[in-house]
């Protein structure tokens, strides 16, 4: 067991979390593992930015997105700004406990892992009992992801993901919203030299009345991202760019689907929201 040391860049994507963000930042700063806190406000309109403006600590840096872009976009900005040896994601609500940073960072410090996932499903810690179908959806998405990545994770959708800084900064992230979770998992799995560990964590989930934002549409998007970043959808996208012989011969007489068809990603109309 390694003694506490300030070695973590804690990246906090934040959108409309006025009631919780100050408490979360205080808890993160209180951790002996925290070297710096990077809060990326993703266009909050509820007064969150005013709260952040009143926080003062030499280890805290706040970045303001010009408009709401989504959790993935906020994380890209935060990862690029990180300077500590290890990087961890912390949501701006109270669902995940920063007092467990030590558990997450141990496999990194011991040079056993390059990436560590905090699993809500292998822990004996306290868990708030909430939505049955959310747990079913999480397990389904994790299983589907495992089928394409050949990893044996138990909680792909967890917020708590810790990385060696050079690992996360080497990954080109594309997803702007909640698709970050399956995307980063697929891209980590594409590097067999990167060692992935899981550790058990506690979880205090929120209700929708308390501010929970993720919904079933985000689950649909997650399925698409699992397929997209596994490479399954790549041949389809490539095929769509190849003109058919009929279209080449007489575009005017060819059906529209043969002239300019594209295999498009499913359109999901959800709010541009950041926190899970």
N, C-alpha and C positions, 0 to 999 in steps of 0.2 A: 504494500500500500504506500503510495507516494504522498509525501506531506503536501499540504496546500501551498500553491504558488500562483502568482498572477500570470496566467498563460493563455487566457481565452479572450478572443474578440467576440463579444456577444452582439449579434445582429438582431435588431428588433424591428420588423416591419409593422407599421402602425397606421390604422385608418379608423377614425371616429371612436377612439377609446379614451375619451376624456375622464371617465370615472375610474379607470383602472391603471392608466399608463404611469402615473407618478409612483404608485405603490409598486408596480412591477420594476420600474427603474431602481427604486430604493432597494428592493430585494436583490436585484442583480448586482448593484454596487456593493452590497453587504457581503457578497460571496468572496472568500479569499482567493478564488480561482479567476476572478475577473481582472483582466488587464485593461480593457477598454470596452465601452458600450457605444454601439453605433445604432442610433434610432433613425429610421427612414420614414418620415411621415408622408403618406401617400395621398395628399390632397384632402386631409380632414377638414370638415366643415362644422364640427360640433364644439369647437373650442379646444381641441386637443393641442393645437399649435401654441395657444396661449399658455397651456400648462407646461409644455416642453420648454417654452421660452423662460419660464420661471425656475427651471432646474439648473443648478450650478455644481459642477464637479469636474475636476481636471481630466478625469477619465471619460467623460461623456462628450460625444459629438452628435449633433442633430443635423440631418439633411432633409430638406423640404422638396418633395417632388412638385413640379409646376402644376400638375393636375393628377387626378386619380388614374392610376395605370394598373394596379393589381399587386398581389403579394409577390408574385415572381419577379416583377419589375423592381419592386422595392428591395428584394433580396439581392438581385444583381448589383444594384447600387451599393448596398451594404458590404457584400463580399469584396467588391473592388476596392473598398476603402479600408479593409481589415489589414492590420499590421502584426498582430500577435501570432505566435506559432500555431495556435489552433483556433478554429472558428466554430461557433455553435449558433443555432437559430433559437430565438426565444420569442414567442408570441406576446403581444402587448396586453393580454388579458391575464387572468389568474388561474388558468387551467393547468399550467405546468409550473413546477416548483424549482426555482433556481438553487435551492439548497441541495439539489441532487446533481449539480455540475460535477462534483467530485467523482460520483459514480460513473458518469459518462466519460470523463477525461482519463480515467485510470488506464484503459487499454491503449490509449494514445501515448501516454507518458511511459508505459512499459514497452513501447515499440512492438506491441502485438497487433495493432490495428492502424489503418489509415483513415477509416470511416467508422463511426459508431452511431447506431440507431438506439434510441430509447423506446423500448416497447411497453405499451400499456397492457399487454396481454400475457406477459410472462412474469409479472411482478406479484409479490405478496403484499405490497403496499396498499394503502387505502385507495379505493376508487369510488367516486360518486356514481350511483346507479341512475342511469337516465334512459336513453332511447335504444330499444332493442334493435330496430331496423338500421340504426346507424352502425351498431356493432356488426350486424350481418353484412352491411355494405362494406365496412372496413375490411372484414375478413375476406370477402369476395374479391375486392380490388387487390389485396395483398396476394391472394392465391393466384389471380390472373397475372399479376406482375411477376411472381415467382416462376410461373410457367414459361414466360418469355425471357427472363433474365437468368434462370437456373440458380437463383439464390434461394435460401430457405428462411426468409424473414418472417416474422410474425406480425409486424406492424409497419407496413410501408408508408402509411399516411401520417405517421407520428410527426409532430412538430420538432421534437428533440432529435436533431441530426448534428453530429459533431464531426469535423474534418480537420486533417492537416491543412494548413492554409494553402500550401502549394497544390494540394489536390483540388480543392473547391475553386481556386482561381485558375486552374487549368481547364475547367469544364466550361464550354460555351453554352450558356443557358438561353433558351428561347422563349419559354412560356412566361406570360405576363401575370397569370392568375394562379389558381390552385393547381394547375397542371404541373407546377414545379415539382411536386412530390414524386409522381411516377417518372417524370423526365430525368430528374437527378439520379433516381435509383437506376434507371436503365443505362445512363451514361457512366455511372460508377461501375456497374456490372460489366460494361464493355471493356474494362481494364482489369483483367484477371490478376495483375500484379498488385492491385489495391486490395488490401485485406479489410473485410467488413465484419464488425462485431455487433452484437445486440446486448443491451443490459436492461433489466427491469426498472420501471419508473412508476411513480404514482400519477394519478390523474384526477383532477377536479373539474369535470365538464360543466359547461354552461347550458342553460336552457335558451331558447330563442328570445324569451322575454328578457333575459339577462344580457343579450347581445350576441348570441351565436349567429354566425352569418352563412356558413356553408350549407348547401342544399343539394337536392337530388340532381339538379342540372350539373353541378360540379362533379358528381359521380359519373355522369355520362361523359363529360369532358375527360375525366381521368381514364376511362376505358379507351377513348380515342388516343390519348397520349401514350398509354401502354403499348398499343399497336403501332403508333407512329414511330416512337423512339426505339422500339424493338427491331425495326426494319421491315416489319410485315407490310406496312402501307407504302414503303418506298417504291416497290415495283409498280404499284397502281398509279402513284403520282408520276412516275417516269413514263408509263404507258400513255397517260393522258396527254403528254406533251408531244407524242408522235402523231403526225397527221396521217389519216388513213389514205389508202390508194384512191378510194372514191372521192374523198375531199380534194386530193391533189389533182384529179382529173377534171372535175367540174364542181367547184365549191358551191355554185349557185343552186345546183340540183341535188346536192347531198343533204341528208337530214342534218339539222342543227347539231344533234348529239355527236355526229361524226366529224363535223367541221371544227367546232370549238369547244368540245366537251372538256371539262376539268373534273377531276375527282376532288371535291372540296371537303375541307374539314367540316364536321357538323356544326351548325351555328347554334350557339347556346346564349340565349338572352338572359344574362344575369347582371346584377349590379356589379360595378367594378369595385369589389371589396377585397380587403386584405386579410383580416384575421379569421382563423378557422374557429 
